[in-house]
Amino acid sequence: MSTTLTDRYPTRLPEPGPRVPRHDPVVWGDPADGPLSPGECTGFADRGHHHAPEPLFGPHEVDVLRQEAARLRTDPALRADERTVVEEASQEVRSVFEVHRVSPAFARLAADPRLAGVARQLLGSEVYVHQSRVNYKPGFTGGPFYWHSDFETWHAEDGMPRPRALSVSIALTENFPYNGSLLIIPGSHRTFVPCVGRTPPGHHRTSLRTHSPTVGMPDQDAVRELAEEAGGIDQFTGPPGSATFFDSNCMHGSNGNITPYPRSNIFLVYSSVENTLGPPYAAPAPRPSYIASRDFTPVGEAR
Amino acid sequence: MSTTLTDRYPTRLPEPGPRVPRHDPVVWGDPADGPLSPGECTGFADRGHHHAPEPLFGPHEVDVLRQEAARLRTDPALRADERTVVEEASQEVRSVFEVHRVSPAFARLAADPRLAGVARQLLGSEVYVHQSRVNYKPGFTGGPFYWHSDFETWHAEDGMPRPRALSVSIALTENFPYNGSLLIIPGSHRTFVPCVGRTPPGHHRTSLRTHSPTVGMPDQDAVRELAEEAGGIDQFTGPPGSATFFDSNCMHGSNGNITPYPRSNIFLVYSSVENTLGPPYAAPAPRPSYIASRDFTPVGEAR
């Protein structure tokens, strides 16, 4: 007897495929448990994101994180490491990955109940850190990040079974409407958009360095339709310390930044311990562990 | 006896030069004359721009202009003409120049008292159209326009003596905070920032096609200082038909546009009939008349 496993989120197809309705819940835990209110949980289920109305971190906490981010960016050992991704055009540092493992301050941040507690509530289980990074969008030359679903990549290239994962973006500098702030198409997390094109070996080496990768990008018609159905785009701005949680399957991106104001954010990705990685669904080999952790130890203290 | 003419706004220098305080007024006419109120004139003198609180043009008027803009974009004869500028990467049309001479609808627009009347008041004289264009910033692939002062270019390459000129941008599509809307550093019009680099022959052929020309761009330190002194950046959004007037020496630009929403605007440049063009101040030859008109006939009817 043989069992055929069906991939419920097929992607990296030879030709455009139909959009797939999400098979999985968005909110897995109990809205009554907190820290989010039942209304905030409903908002997250509906729009795919939650932006805390007040900054989650105070000025002193942000100063510590910003100093740590600056230290990591200029650390010569890290700069020589694959963890550090450099802007194609300007050669400035664009991202440093796996910051929760190279920095005690970011390890503490990942375990902070203001973040991990929300992840545990929304994902309905203990959680592990799938990925962490600091993004530095420099002033004047910061490039755009084109529309994408993180889950599409994590499923195809990292072997994440379901979209039982979420990201939180924490502002280290003020996010204005005009310095490349996060854009999300609300409600897009309820649709899985398959992407066209076979994943080449070592794809992450180019996909993280260019602003317009050719594999793992949704086609323009799908993005246009999602935005039309949503009736618009949500943009996230706020002072340092503000935080936006968003579902792993949100269609999101950001414009470039010609202003003198750098946009620097920390991204932490939490996944349920019931959603650990297997072999990639649509790539020849898994990505390195600094991009997609295979340490599924729950973060923080048990509830 | 010989007379030495001194250029009060020297630019295209061999090395970075000091910033030059503006030698000329900003508002030349009488604030009591209208159509702008004295308070609006003071605002323009102070910040360098005036954004009408309500759309200047109604839905029917905008429809006519939009259809005309679409017709010009797809006109095969114009497409083959130098007047039409194509995006470097996508080969989509980025701008069509001299629209007030190829289209009766745009000629009427240029003479409309809601626009020309404001220009006459602020510039304190009859006015001529120095330049007109439709900008099409397509969805998904619209590139940025880096920071620049229009007057710096018009002085260097077109021989415009003084910043006694202004632009008006009229929205044909909704300008959101996230589809590449106009950014102005308020107060920057009071400082002339010389640019480094000799103007090569035929410079306009490349400068209008690339997103990062190397000549005629201010250095990053100057832009950062102007933004610091201003305490921020002004961004202009609004529904179709809304209009922003801004002084010719404003430091301005716009980000790229990854959203599905194209940003399409009409730009009209009015200059005082007492500010007609001479030989270029810092270029080997004047630019063609479709970019810099040498027809100084006053627009519209005399007041």
Boltz contact constraints between the chains, C-beta under 6 A:
constraints:
  - contact:
      token1: [A, 140]
      token2: [B, 220]
      max_distance: 6.0
  - contact:
      token1: [A, 144]
      token2: [B, 256]
      max_distance: 6.0
  - contact:
      token1: [A, 144]
      token2: [B, 258]
      max_distance: 6.0
  - contact:
      token1: [A, 146]
      token2: [B, 258]
      max_distance: 6.0
  - contact:
      token1: [A, 177]
      token2: [B, 177]
      max_distance: 6.0
  - contact:
      token1: [A, 178]
      token2: [B, 183]
      max_distance: 6.0
  - contact:
      token1: [A, 178]
      token2: [B, 235]
      max_distance: 6.0
  - contact:
      token1: [A, 183]
      token2: [B, 178]
      max_distance: 6.0
  - contact:
      token1: [A, 220]
      token2: [B, 140]
      max_distance: 6.0
  - contact:
      token1: [A, 223]
      token2: [B, 260]
      max_distance: 6.0
  - contact:
      token1: [A, 224]
      token2: [B, 260]
      max_distance: 6.0
  - contact:
      token1: [A, 227]
      token2: [B, 260]
      max_distance: 6.0
  - contact:
      token1: [A, 233]
      token2: [B, 259]
      max_distance: 6.0
  - contact:
      token1: [A, 235]
      token2: [B, 178]
      max_distance: 6.0
  - contact:
      token1: [A, 253]
      token2: [B, 258]
      max_distance: 6.0
  - contact:
      token1: [A, 255]
      token2: [B, 255]
      max_distance: 6.0
  - contact:
      token1: [A, 255]
      token2: [B, 256]
      max_distance: 6.0
  - contact:
      token1: [A, 255]
      token2: [B, 258]
      max_distance: 6.0
  - contact:
      token1: [A, 256]
      token2: [B, 144]
      max_distance: 6.0
  - contact:
      token1: [A, 256]
      token2: [B, 255]
      max_distance: 6.0
  - contact:
      token1: [A, 256]
      token2: [B, 256]
      max_distance: 6.0
  - contact:
      token1: [A, 258]
      token2: [B, 144]
      max_distance: 6.0
  - contact:
      token1: [A, 258]
      token2: [B, 146]
      max_distance: 6.0
  - contact:
      token1: [A, 258]
      token2: [B, 253]
      max_distance: 6.0
  - contact:
      token1: [A, 258]
      token2: [B, 255]
      max_distance: 6.0
  - contact:
      token1: [A, 259]
      token2: [B, 233]
      max_distance: 6.0
  - contact:
      token1: [A, 260]
      token2: [B, 223]
      max_distance: 6.0
  - contact:
      token1: [A, 260]
      token2: [B, 224]
      max_distance: 6.0
  - contact:
      token1: [A, 260]
      token2: [B, 227]
      max_distance: 6.0
